[in-house]
Amino acid sequence: MTATVTTPRTTGLDATTPVSSFARHRTGVVLAGALALLILGAVLIGGGTWPESLTVDLTGPLGGVSDWIIDHRDTHPLFLYFFGHISNAVVLSVRGVYLVLLAAGWAGVTAAAGLIAWRVAGVRLALTAVAAFILCALLGMWVPTMQTLALMAVAVLASVIVGALLGLAAGLSDRVFRSLRPVLDTMQVMPAFAYLLPVVLVFGIGVPAAVLATVVYAAPPMARLTALGLRDADAGVMEAAASLGATGRQRLLTARLPLARKELLLGLNQTIMMALSMAVIASVIGAGGLGDRVYQALASVDVGAALAAGIPIVLLAVVLDRVTAAAGNSIGTAPQAGPAWAGRAVVVAGTVAAAVVGRLAAKPTWPDAWTVGIAEPVNEAVGWMTDHLYSGVPVIGGTADWAAHFTTWILDPVRDGLQWLPWWALLLLVAVLAMVIGTWRTTLTAVLAMAAIGVLGVWDPALDTLSQVLAGVAVTLVIGFAVGIAASRSERVERLLRPVLDVFQTMPQFVYLIPVVALFGVGRAPAVAAAVIYALPAVVRITTQGMNSVDPVVMESSRSLGATGMQQLRKVQLPLARPALLLAVNQGVVLVLAVVVIGGLVGGGALGYDAVFGLAQGDLATGLVAGAAIVCLGLMLDRVTQPTQRRTEKGA
């Protein structure tokens, strides 16, 4: 989502019309109206939390749906002849890909990765891909890596197909685009745990549920970017195609889709990243592979085992990210020497040759003697840190003290303050923030989303989650803006940060929970700490990019006028980078919310605990209500942190 500001249209009316005056003094008018409503509400309504009379109990209906699904899952034609066929197709597809990977062996798979990377981006990326797969094997994770790769291949393919079809419909039809946008918004902010319970009820524990939950989570980026690419196709090219008598289908195949190739490949890239981020979460419902190793390590707080399984996920993400990004960047450049079929033949021949050599050497799978165990040294290092940093550190105190102070001085006051506010006052505050930064439509969406939380009967837990999100976002922005500004002002700092940010951005969310629990204990503070670590890379990247995109001519002009570095920062760069900074705020909010919810596993409580509890107990009502409330919270936070294009209609 990008922030854009449009200039009001010029008309023949004088600039002092009432509409123009309201636009110039918008914030003041909104604040004055809010103050009047605040006073009126205090007199007429009073205080108090969300009234019971305005809540709707969904326990009975959702419990009935859950019982009906369980009772009829093995007998009803809908499950036998529709969902059953889908489940079988997923199982056969994943098993087929996995058997192909096993047949190719470690030599064949590694050779294929290197050759594909070489054809797409050259020797350097090819060496990176080969090193990544060898490192996965050295860590003793070859078989789990192949299991995850097989599951991800099927999930990504299905996500791309579903996302491309939805994006195609949205790109060609304004009505479909308007109808699909709120659905994609909901899918994007809904926590992954909320997807798991419905698919488990329908498909049971196992690979089909894991794949389908991943598809629901990973398809929206493909749909959004496909629609964006089709809708932004060059109008001149489309007009020329139409003038030559091309039909709608011909214009789509020969003009729109070729012009949207970059967006399509970017959608593929983002879908792969989203699918890999689900690898660990999907392990909760029997996905197996690397995610299962990480989840088991979380259950036993085994940082070394979690890192050994988390590193291959990061390596897969980095290699796939680089390959798809290089493919996108190569569009429009000079083609490689030789016909395309020759390059494909080299990849196939090289892969087959490597697989045959590996089998002749009687080493189709990576030998155990060639593995390196890192779990024990990592756990020893973590044990040392826990022994020396958890408590008893002179002057600064230990990490347990920091967590306790953060909870007592920040989390508790923010939560108590939010819960002390009258429900209507909080809705008014949301409306004011949304109106100042957006339009009346975004304001209405934000207020209705917040009100829906009260109607669902989870007002207080939602405010508890909101307090954790606000605290996490505040810490993330302070650190992220400082680091991003430093990176934008020093190329050396930016180069040093790039690999660190790559690792942190691709590491599964669960992996962050393990070291913070070891250092901070169990509670809300470690959940917030993990969320901060997860959200920081995106905030740093967006801030750095926004600061670097400031017009160099403007910077040179300010420097020639004698402005110091600090003056340039405060009066030139920060104001001009405002859209990027607001986008960083928005992304920080969304990412912090995603991990705070998962923090329910480590004592974060609130809505995250309800979502996890509903999944663990098969309680559809508790899990779905918590998931719906998290969606509403995410929509509200998105609307009050993301500026919306605003048009001032003079003379309206």
C-alpha positions as CSV (number, residue, x, y, z in Angstrom):
1,M,0.0,0.0,0.0
2,T,1.5,3.3,-1.0
3,A,0.6,6.7,0.4
4,T,-0.4,9.3,-2.2
5,V,-1.6,12.8,-1.9
6,T,-3.4,14.4,-4.8
7,T,-3.6,18.1,-5.6
8,P,-7.1,19.5,-5.5
9,R,-8.6,20.1,-8.9
10,T,-8.6,23.7,-10.0
11,T,-12.0,25.2,-10.8
12,G,-13.4,28.6,-11.4
13,L,-14.5,29.0,-7.8
14,D,-12.7,31.3,-5.4
15,A,-10.3,29.7,-2.9
16,T,-12.4,31.0,0.0
17,T,-15.4,28.7,-0.6
18,P,-16.7,26.8,2.4
19,V,-15.4,23.4,1.1
20,S,-11.9,24.8,0.5
21,S,-11.8,26.4,3.9
22,F,-12.8,23.2,5.5
23,A,-10.1,21.3,3.6
24,R,-7.4,23.8,4.9
25,H,-8.6,23.6,8.5
26,R,-9.6,19.9,8.4
27,T,-7.6,18.8,11.5
28,G,-8.9,21.7,13.6
29,V,-12.5,21.1,12.6
30,V,-12.2,17.4,13.3
31,L,-10.6,18.0,16.8
32,A,-13.2,20.7,17.7
33,G,-16.1,18.3,16.7
34,A,-14.5,15.5,18.7
35,L,-14.2,17.7,21.8
36,A,-17.8,18.6,21.5
37,L,-18.9,15.0,21.1
38,L,-16.6,14.0,24.1
39,I,-18.3,16.5,26.4
40,L,-21.8,15.5,25.1
41,G,-21.0,11.8,25.5
42,A,-19.7,12.2,29.1
43,V,-23.0,13.9,30.0
44,L,-25.4,11.6,28.2
45,I,-23.7,8.2,28.3
46,G,-21.1,8.2,31.1
47,G,-18.2,5.8,31.3
48,G,-17.8,2.0,31.5
49,T,-16.7,-0.9,29.3
50,W,-18.6,-2.2,26.3
51,P,-22.2,-3.0,27.5
52,E,-23.3,-6.6,27.6
53,S,-26.6,-5.6,25.9
54,L,-24.7,-4.8,22.7
55,T,-22.8,-8.1,22.5
56,V,-23.7,-11.2,20.5
57,D,-22.9,-14.7,21.8
58,L,-21.7,-16.9,18.9
59,T,-20.7,-19.8,21.1
60,G,-23.9,-21.8,20.4
61,P,-24.1,-21.3,16.6
62,L,-20.4,-21.9,16.0
63,G,-20.4,-24.8,18.3
64,G,-23.3,-26.3,16.4
65,V,-21.4,-25.8,13.1
66,S,-18.3,-27.5,14.6
67,D,-20.3,-30.5,15.8
68,W,-22.0,-30.9,12.5
69,I,-18.7,-30.9,10.6
70,I,-17.2,-33.5,13.0
71,D,-20.3,-35.7,12.8
72,H,-20.6,-35.6,9.0
73,R,-17.0,-35.4,7.9
74,D,-16.8,-39.1,7.0
75,T,-20.3,-39.5,5.5
76,H,-21.6,-36.3,3.9
77,P,-21.3,-36.1,0.1
78,L,-19.8,-32.6,0.3
79,F,-16.8,-34.1,2.2
80,L,-16.7,-37.4,0.3
81,Y,-16.9,-36.1,-3.2
82,F,-15.5,-32.5,-3.0
83,F,-13.3,-31.9,0.0
84,G,-12.2,-35.5,-0.1
85,H,-11.0,-35.2,-3.7
86,I,-9.2,-31.9,-2.9
87,S,-7.5,-33.6,0.0
88,N,-6.4,-36.6,-2.1
89,A,-5.1,-34.4,-4.8
90,V,-3.0,-32.4,-2.3
91,V,-1.6,-35.5,-0.7
92,L,-0.7,-37.1,-4.1
93,S,0.9,-33.9,-5.3
94,V,3.1,-33.4,-2.3
95,R,4.0,-37.0,-2.2
96,G,4.9,-36.9,-5.9
97,V,7.1,-33.9,-5.6
98,Y,8.8,-35.4,-2.5
99,L,9.5,-38.7,-4.3
100,V,11.1,-36.8,-7.2
101,L,13.3,-34.8,-4.8
102,L,14.4,-38.0,-3.1
103,A,15.0,-39.7,-6.4
104,A,17.2,-36.8,-7.5
105,G,19.2,-37.1,-4.3
106,W,21.2,-34.3,-2.7
107,A,23.5,-34.1,-5.7
108,G,20.7,-33.7,-8.2
109,V,18.7,-31.2,-6.2
110,T,21.8,-29.1,-5.4
111,A,22.8,-29.2,-9.1
112,A,19.3,-28.2,-10.2
113,A,19.3,-25.2,-7.8
114,G,22.7,-24.1,-8.9
115,L,22.0,-24.4,-12.7
116,I,18.6,-22.6,-12.4
117,A,20.2,-19.8,-10.5
118,W,23.0,-19.6,-13.0
119,R,20.6,-19.4,-16.0
120,V,18.6,-16.7,-14.2
121,A,21.2,-14.5,-12.5
122,G,24.7,-15.7,-13.2
123,V,27.6,-17.5,-11.4
124,R,27.5,-15.6,-8.1
125,L,23.8,-16.5,-7.3
126,A,24.5,-20.1,-8.6
127,L,27.3,-20.5,-6.0
128,T,25.0,-19.0,-3.3
129,A,22.3,-21.5,-4.1
130,V,24.7,-24.5,-4.1
131,A,26.2,-23.3,-0.8
132,A,22.8,-22.9,0.7
133,F,21.6,-26.4,-0.1
134,I,24.9,-27.9,1.1
135,L,24.7,-26.0,4.4
136,C,21.1,-27.4,4.9
137,A,22.6,-30.9,4.5
138,L,25.6,-30.1,6.8
139,L,23.2,-29.1,9.5
140,G,21.6,-32.6,9.3
141,M,18.3,-31.2,7.9
142,W,18.3,-32.6,4.4
143,V,15.2,-34.8,4.7
144,P,13.2,-32.1,6.6
145,T,14.3,-29.6,4.0
146,M,13.0,-31.7,1.1
147,Q,9.7,-32.3,3.0
148,T,9.3,-28.5,3.4
149,L,10.3,-27.9,-0.2
150,A,7.8,-30.4,-1.5
151,L,5.0,-28.9,0.5
152,M,6.0,-25.4,-0.4
153,A,6.2,-26.3,-4.1
154,V,2.6,-27.5,-4.2
155,A,1.3,-24.6,-1.9
156,V,3.1,-22.0,-4.0
157,L,1.8,-23.4,-7.2
158,A,-1.8,-23.5,-5.9
159,S,-1.4,-20.0,-4.4
160,V,-0.1,-18.6,-7.7
161,I,-3.0,-20.1,-9.7
162,V,-5.7,-18.9,-7.2
163,G,-4.1,-15.5,-6.8
164,A,-3.5,-15.0,-10.6
165,L,-7.2,-15.9,-11.3
166,L,-8.5,-13.5,-8.7
167,G,-6.1,-10.8,-9.8
168,L,-7.1,-11.4,-13.4
169,A,-10.7,-10.9,-12.6
170,A,-10.0,-7.8,-10.4
171,G,-7.7,-6.3,-13.1
172,L,-10.3,-6.6,-15.8
173,S,-13.4,-5.6,-13.8
174,D,-13.8,-2.5,-11.6
175,R,-16.7,-4.1,-9.8
176,V,-14.7,-7.3,-9.0
177,F,-11.8,-5.1,-7.9
178,R,-14.0,-3.2,-5.4
179,S,-15.6,-6.3,-4.1
180,L,-12.3,-8.2,-3.8
181,R,-10.3,-5.5,-2.0
182,P,-11.9,-5.9,1.4
183,V,-11.6,-9.7,1.1
184,L,-7.9,-9.4,0.5
185,D,-7.5,-6.9,3.3
186,T,-9.2,-9.4,5.6
187,M,-7.0,-12.3,4.4
188,Q,-3.9,-10.2,4.8
189,V,-4.5,-9.1,8.4
190,M,-6.1,-12.3,9.7
191,P,-3.6,-14.2,11.9
192,A,-2.3,-17.5,10.5
193,F,-3.7,-19.4,13.5
194,A,-7.2,-18.3,12.5
195,Y,-6.8,-20.1,9.2
196,L,-5.8,-23.4,10.9
197,L,-8.9,-24.3,12.9
198,P,-11.4,-24.2,10.0
199,V,-9.2,-26.2,7.7
200,V,-8.4,-28.7,10.5
201,L,-12.1,-29.2,11.1
202,V,-12.8,-29.9,7.4
203,F,-9.6,-31.8,6.4
204,G,-8.3,-33.1,9.7
205,I,-4.7,-33.0,10.9
206,G,-2.1,-33.5,8.1
207,V,-0.6,-32.2,4.9
208,P,-3.9,-31.1,3.1
209,A,-4.9,-28.8,5.9
210,A,-1.4,-27.3,6.0
211,V,-1.3,-26.7,2.3
212,L,-4.7,-25.2,2.1
213,A,-4.0,-22.9,5.1
214,T,-0.8,-21.8,3.3
215,V,-2.7,-21.1,0.1
216,V,-5.2,-18.9,1.9
217,Y,-2.4,-17.0,3.5
218,A,-0.1,-16.7,0.5
219,A,-2.5,-16.1,-2.4
220,P,-3.4,-12.4,-1.6
221,P,0.0,-10.9,-2.7
222,M,-0.3,-12.6,-6.0
223,A,-3.9,-11.4,-6.5
224,R,-3.0,-7.8,-5.5
225,L,0.0,-7.5,-7.7
226,T,-1.6,-9.2,-10.7
227,A,-4.5,-6.8,-10.5
228,L,-2.1,-3.9,-10.1
229,G,-0.1,-4.9,-13.2
230,L,-3.2,-5.4,-15.3
231,R,-4.8,-2.1,-14.3
232,D,-1.7,-0.1,-14.7
233,A,-0.9,-1.3,-18.2
234,D,0.2,1.5,-20.5
235,A,-3.0,3.1,-21.9
236,G,-1.2,4.1,-25.2
237,V,-0.3,0.5,-25.9
238,M,-3.8,-0.8,-25.1
239,E,-5.3,1.9,-27.3
240,A,-3.0,1.0,-30.1
241,A,-3.9,-2.7,-29.8
242,A,-7.6,-1.9,-29.8
243,S,-7.3,0.4,-32.9
244,L,-5.7,-2.6,-34.7
245,G,-8.8,-4.6,-34.2
246,A,-7.5,-6.9,-31.4
247,T,-10.2,-8.6,-29.4
248,G,-10.4,-8.4,-25.6
249,R,-8.7,-11.9,-25.3
250,Q,-6.0,-10.9,-27.8
251,R,-5.3,-7.6,-25.9
252,L,-5.0,-9.6,-22.7
253,L,-2.6,-12.2,-24.1
254,T,-0.5,-9.9,-26.3
255,A,-0.5,-6.6,-24.3
256,R,-1.8,-6.6,-20.8
257,L,0.0,-9.8,-19.5
258,P,3.4,-9.0,-21.1
259,L,3.3,-5.5,-19.7
260,A,2.5,-6.9,-16.3
261,R,5.3,-9.4,-16.2
262,K,7.3,-7.5,-13.5
263,E,4.3,-7.3,-11.2
264,L,3.5,-11.0,-11.8
265,L,7.1,-12.0,-10.9
266,L,7.0,-9.8,-7.8
267,G,3.7,-11.5,-6.9
268,L,5.4,-14.8,-7.2
269,N,8.3,-13.6,-5.0
270,Q,6.0,-12.4,-2.3
271,T,3.9,-15.5,-2.4
272,I,7.0,-17.7,-1.9
273,M,8.0,-15.5,1.1
274,M,4.5,-15.8,2.6
275,A,4.4,-19.5,2.1
276,L,7.7,-20.1,3.7
277,S,6.7,-17.9,6.7
278,M,3.8,-20.4,7.1
279,A,6.1,-23.4,7.2
280,V,6.5,-23.3,11.0
281,I,2.9,-22.4,11.8
282,A,1.5,-25.1,9.5
283,S,3.6,-27.6,11.4
284,V,1.2,-27.2,14.3
285,I,-1.4,-29.1,12.2
286,G,0.9,-31.8,10.9
287,A,2.8,-30.3,8.0
288,G,6.1,-31.9,9.1
289,G,9.4,-30.8,7.7
290,L,11.5,-28.0,9.1
291,G,8.5,-26.3,10.7
292,D,7.9,-29.4,12.8
293,R,11.5,-29.3,14.1
294,V,11.2,-25.7,15.0
295,Y,7.8,-26.2,16.8
296,Q,9.2,-29.1,18.8
297,A,12.2,-27.0,19.8
298,L,9.8,-24.3,20.9
299,A,7.9,-26.8,23.1
300,S,11.2,-27.7,24.9
301,V,12.8,-24.2,24.7
302,D,15.7,-25.8,22.7
303,V,17.3,-22.8,21.0
304,G,20.0,-24.8,19.3
305,A,17.6,-27.3,17.7
306,A,15.3,-24.4,16.6
307,L,18.3,-22.5,15.1
308,A,19.4,-25.7,13.2
309,A,16.0,-26.0,11.7
310,G,15.4,-22.3,11.2
311,I,18.6,-21.6,9.3
312,P,17.5,-23.9,6.3
313,I,14.2,-22.0,6.2
314,V,16.1,-18.7,6.0
315,L,18.4,-20.2,3.3
316,L,15.5,-21.4,1.2
317,A,13.8,-18.0,1.5
318,V,17.0,-16.1,0.5
319,V,17.7,-18.3,-2.5
320,L,14.1,-18.3,-3.8
321,D,13.9,-14.5,-3.1
322,R,17.1,-13.8,-5.1
323,V,16.2,-16.1,-8.0
324,T,12.7,-14.7,-8.5
325,A,13.9,-11.1,-8.0
326,A,16.7,-11.6,-10.6
327,A,14.1,-13.1,-13.0
328,G,12.0,-10.0,-12.5
329,N,15.0,-7.6,-13.0
330,S,16.0,-9.4,-16.2
331,I,12.8,-8.6,-17.9
332,G,13.4,-6.0,-20.7
333,T,17.2,-6.6,-20.7
334,A,19.2,-8.3,-23.4
335,P,18.5,-12.0,-23.6
336,Q,21.2,-14.5,-22.8
337,A,23.2,-16.0,-25.7
338,G,21.7,-19.0,-27.3
339,P,18.1,-20.2,-27.6
340,A,15.9,-20.6,-24.5
341,W,15.5,-24.3,-25.1
342,A,19.3,-24.8,-24.9
343,G,19.4,-23.3,-21.4
344,R,16.6,-25.6,-20.2
345,A,18.3,-28.6,-21.8
346,V,21.5,-27.8,-19.9
347,V,19.6,-27.5,-16.6
348,V,17.8,-30.9,-17.2
349,A,20.9,-32.7,-18.4
350,G,23.1,-31.3,-15.5
351,T,20.5,-32.3,-12.9
352,V,20.1,-35.9,-14.3
353,A,23.8,-36.3,-14.5
354,A,24.4,-35.2,-10.9
355,A,21.6,-37.4,-9.7
356,V,23.0,-40.5,-11.5
357,V,26.5,-39.8,-10.2
358,G,25.1,-39.5,-6.7
359,R,23.3,-42.8,-7.0
360,L,26.3,-44.6,-8.5
361,A,28.3,-43.3,-5.5
362,A,25.7,-45.0,-3.2
363,K,25.0,-41.6,-1.6
364,P,21.5,-40.5,-2.7
365,T,20.9,-39.0,0.7
366,W,23.4,-36.9,2.6
367,P,25.6,-39.1,4.8
368,D,25.2,-38.7,8.5
369,A,29.0,-38.6,8.9
370,W,29.1,-35.4,6.9
371,T,26.8,-33.5,9.3
372,V,27.7,-30.8,11.8
373,G,25.7,-30.4,15.0
374,I,25.3,-26.9,16.2
375,A,22.5,-27.5,18.8
376,E,24.9,-28.2,21.7
377,P,27.2,-25.2,21.3
378,V,24.3,-22.9,20.6
379,N,22.5,-24.1,23.8
380,E,25.7,-23.7,25.7
381,A,26.0,-20.1,24.6
382,V,22.4,-19.5,25.4
383,G,22.9,-21.1,28.8
384,W,25.8,-18.8,29.5
385,M,23.7,-15.8,28.5
386,T,20.9,-16.9,30.7
387,D,23.2,-17.5,33.6
388,H,24.9,-14.2,33.3
389,L,22.3,-11.9,31.8
390,Y,18.9,-13.2,33.1
391,S,19.4,-11.6,36.6
392,G,22.0,-10.2,38.9
393,V,23.8,-8.0,36.4
394,P,25.2,-5.0,38.3
395,V,23.8,-1.5,37.7
396,I,21.7,-2.3,34.6
397,G,20.0,-5.3,36.0
398,G,19.2,-8.6,34.1
399,T,16.9,-9.3,31.2
400,A,14.3,-10.6,33.7
401,D,14.4,-7.2,35.4
402,W,14.0,-5.4,32.1
403,A,11.0,-7.5,31.2
404,A,9.4,-6.9,34.6
405,H,10.0,-3.1,34.4
406,F,8.7,-3.0,30.8
407,T,5.5,-4.8,31.9
408,T,5.0,-2.7,35.0
409,W,5.9,0.7,33.6
410,I,4.6,0.5,30.0
411,L,2.4,-2.5,29.2
412,D,0.3,-2.4,32.4
413,P,-0.4,1.4,32.3
414,V,-1.2,1.4,28.6
415,R,-3.6,-1.6,29.0
416,D,-5.2,-0.1,32.1
417,G,-5.6,3.2,30.4
418,L,-7.3,1.8,27.3
419,Q,-9.6,-0.3,29.5
420,W,-10.4,2.7,31.7
421,L,-11.6,4.8,28.7
422,P,-15.3,4.6,28.1
423,W,-16.1,2.4,25.1
424,W,-17.7,5.3,23.2
425,A,-14.7,7.6,23.8
426,L,-12.3,5.0,22.3
427,L,-14.5,4.7,19.2
428,L,-14.4,8.5,19.0
429,L,-10.6,8.5,19.3
430,V,-10.4,5.9,16.5
431,A,-12.7,8.1,14.4
432,V,-10.6,11.2,14.9
433,L,-7.4,9.5,14.0
434,A,-8.9,7.9,10.9
435,M,-10.5,11.2,9.8
436,V,-7.3,13.2,10.2
437,I,-5.3,10.8,8.2
438,G,-7.9,9.4,5.7
439,T,-11.4,10.0,4.4
440,W,-14.9,9.4,5.8
441,R,-15.0,6.0,4.3
442,T,-11.8,4.8,6.0
443,T,-13.1,6.4,9.2
444,L,-16.3,4.4,8.9
445,T,-14.4,1.2,8.3
446,A,-12.1,1.8,11.3
447,V,-15.0,2.6,13.7
448,L,-17.1,-0.3,12.5
449,A,-14.2,-2.7,12.9
450,M,-13.6,-1.5,16.5
451,A,-17.3,-1.7,17.3
452,A,-17.4,-5.2,15.9
453,I,-14.9,-6.2,18.6
454,G,-17.2,-5.1,21.3
455,V,-20.2,-6.9,19.6
456,L,-18.2,-10.1,19.6
457,G,-17.8,-9.8,23.4
458,V,-13.9,-9.6,23.5
459,W,-13.5,-5.9,24.2
460,D,-11.1,-6.2,27.2
461,P,-8.9,-8.9,25.7
462,A,-8.7,-6.9,22.4
463,L,-7.6,-3.8,24.4
464,D,-5.0,-5.9,26.1
465,T,-3.7,-7.0,22.7
466,L,-3.9,-3.4,21.5
467,S,-1.7,-2.3,24.4
468,Q,1.0,-4.8,23.4
469,V,0.8,-3.7,19.8
470,L,1.1,0.0,20.7
471,A,4.1,-0.6,23.0
472,G,5.8,-2.9,20.4
473,V,5.2,-0.4,17.6
474,A,6.6,2.5,19.7
475,V,9.8,0.6,20.4
476,T,10.0,-0.6,16.8
477,L,9.7,2.9,15.4
478,V,12.2,4.5,17.7
479,I,14.8,1.9,16.9
480,G,13.8,1.4,13.2
481,F,13.8,5.1,12.4
482,A,17.2,5.7,14.1
483,V,18.8,2.7,12.3
484,G,17.1,3.5,8.9
485,I,18.3,7.1,9.1
486,A,21.8,6.0,10.0
487,A,21.8,3.6,7.0
488,S,20.6,6.2,4.6
489,R,23.4,8.5,5.6
490,S,26.2,5.9,5.4
491,E,26.7,3.4,2.5
492,R,28.9,1.3,4.8
493,V,26.2,1.0,7.4
494,E,23.7,0.1,4.8
495,R,25.9,-2.6,3.3
496,L,26.6,-4.1,6.8
497,L,22.9,-4.1,7.6
498,R,21.7,-5.7,4.4
499,P,22.6,-9.3,5.2
500,V,21.4,-8.9,8.8
501,L,18.1,-7.6,7.6
502,D,17.8,-10.4,5.1
503,V,18.2,-13.0,7.8
504,F,15.9,-11.4,10.3
505,Q,13.2,-10.8,7.7
506,T,13.1,-14.4,6.4
507,M,13.5,-16.1,9.8
508,P,10.2,-17.8,10.8
509,Q,8.2,-16.0,13.5
510,F,8.3,-18.9,15.9
511,V,12.1,-18.8,16.0
512,Y,12.1,-15.4,17.6
513,L,10.0,-16.7,20.5
514,I,12.6,-19.2,21.7
515,P,15.6,-16.9,22.5
516,V,13.4,-14.2,24.0
517,V,11.7,-16.7,26.3
518,A,15.1,-18.0,27.4
519,L,16.3,-14.4,28.1
520,F,13.1,-12.7,29.3
521,G,10.9,-15.6,30.7
522,V,7.3,-16.1,29.9
523,G,4.8,-13.3,29.7
524,R,3.7,-10.3,27.6
525,A,7.2,-8.7,27.5
526,P,8.8,-11.5,25.5
527,A,5.9,-11.5,23.1
528,V,6.4,-7.8,22.5
529,A,10.2,-8.3,22.2
530,A,9.8,-11.0,19.5
531,A,7.3,-8.7,17.7
532,V,9.8,-5.9,17.7
533,I,12.6,-8.1,16.3
534,Y,10.3,-9.4,13.6
535,A,9.0,-5.9,12.5
536,L,12.3,-4.0,12.7
537,P,13.7,-5.1,9.3
538,A,10.7,-3.9,7.3
539,V,10.7,-0.5,9.2
540,V,14.5,-0.1,8.7
541,R,14.3,-0.9,4.9
542,I,11.3,1.4,4.2
543,T,12.9,4.2,6.2
544,T,16.2,3.9,4.4
545,Q,14.6,3.7,1.0
546,G,12.4,6.7,1.7
547,M,15.3,8.8,2.9
548,N,17.5,7.8,0.0
549,S,14.7,8.7,-2.5
550,V,14.7,12.4,-1.6
551,D,15.6,14.4,-4.6
552,P,19.4,15.0,-4.7
553,V,18.9,18.4,-6.2
554,V,16.9,19.5,-3.2
555,M,19.6,18.2,-0.9
556,E,22.3,20.0,-2.8
557,S,20.3,23.2,-2.8
558,S,19.9,23.1,1.0
559,R,23.6,22.3,1.4
560,S,24.6,25.3,-0.8
561,L,22.5,27.5,1.5
562,G,24.6,26.5,4.5
563,A,22.3,23.9,6.1
564,T,24.0,21.6,8.5
565,G,23.5,17.8,8.4
566,M,20.9,18.0,11.2
567,Q,19.0,20.8,9.6
568,Q,18.9,18.9,6.3
569,L,17.6,15.9,8.2
570,R,14.9,17.8,10.1
571,K,13.8,20.3,7.5
572,V,14.3,18.5,4.1
573,Q,14.7,14.7,4.3
574,L,12.1,13.9,7.0
575,P,9.3,16.1,5.5
576,L,9.9,14.8,1.9
577,A,10.2,11.2,3.1
578,R,6.9,11.5,5.0
579,P,4.9,9.1,2.8
580,A,7.6,6.4,3.2
581,L,7.8,7.0,7.0
582,L,4.0,6.6,7.3
583,L,4.2,3.4,5.3
584,A,6.9,2.2,7.7
585,V,4.5,2.9,10.6
586,N,1.7,1.0,8.9
587,Q,3.9,-2.0,8.1
588,G,5.3,-2.0,11.7
589,V,1.8,-2.1,13.1
590,V,0.8,-5.1,10.9
591,L,3.9,-7.1,11.6
592,V,3.9,-6.4,15.3
593,L,0.3,-7.5,15.5
594,A,1.1,-10.8,13.7
595,V,3.8,-11.8,16.2
596,V,2.0,-10.4,19.3
597,V,-0.8,-12.9,18.5
598,I,1.6,-15.8,18.2
599,G,3.0,-14.5,21.6
600,G,-0.1,-16.2,23.1
601,L,2.0,-19.4,23.1
602,V,4.5,-17.8,25.5
603,G,2.2,-16.0,27.9
604,G,1.2,-13.1,25.8
605,G,-2.4,-13.8,26.7
606,A,-5.4,-11.8,25.4
607,L,-6.6,-12.6,21.8
608,G,-3.5,-14.5,21.0
609,Y,-4.1,-17.0,23.8
610,D,-7.8,-17.4,22.8
611,A,-6.7,-18.2,19.2
612,V,-4.2,-20.7,20.3
613,F,-6.5,-22.2,22.9
614,G,-9.3,-22.6,20.2
615,L,-6.9,-24.4,17.9
616,A,-5.5,-26.7,20.6
617,Q,-9.0,-27.6,22.0
618,G,-10.8,-27.7,18.7
619,D,-13.1,-24.9,20.0
620,L,-14.4,-23.3,16.9
621,A,-16.2,-20.5,18.7
622,T,-13.3,-19.3,20.8
623,G,-10.8,-19.6,18.0
624,L,-12.9,-17.9,15.3
625,V,-14.2,-15.2,17.6
626,A,-10.6,-14.4,18.6
627,G,-9.5,-14.5,15.0
628,A,-12.3,-12.3,13.8
629,A,-11.5,-9.8,16.6
630,I,-7.8,-9.8,15.5
631,V,-8.9,-9.1,11.9
632,C,-11.0,-6.2,13.1
633,L,-8.2,-4.9,15.2
634,G,-5.8,-5.2,12.2
635,L,-8.2,-3.4,9.9
636,M,-8.7,-0.6,12.4
637,L,-5.0,-0.1,12.9
638,D,-4.4,-0.2,9.2
639,R,-6.9,2.5,8.6
640,V,-5.6,4.9,11.2
641,T,-2.0,4.5,10.2
642,Q,-2.2,4.5,6.4
643,P,-3.0,7.8,4.6
644,T,-5.7,7.5,2.0
645,Q,-5.8,9.4,-1.3
646,R,-8.1,12.4,-0.6
647,R,-9.9,14.4,-3.2
648,T,-11.2,17.9,-2.6
649,E,-14.2,18.6,-4.8
650,K,-14.5,22.4,-4.9
651,G,-18.0,23.4,-5.9
652,A,-19.5,20.1,-4.7
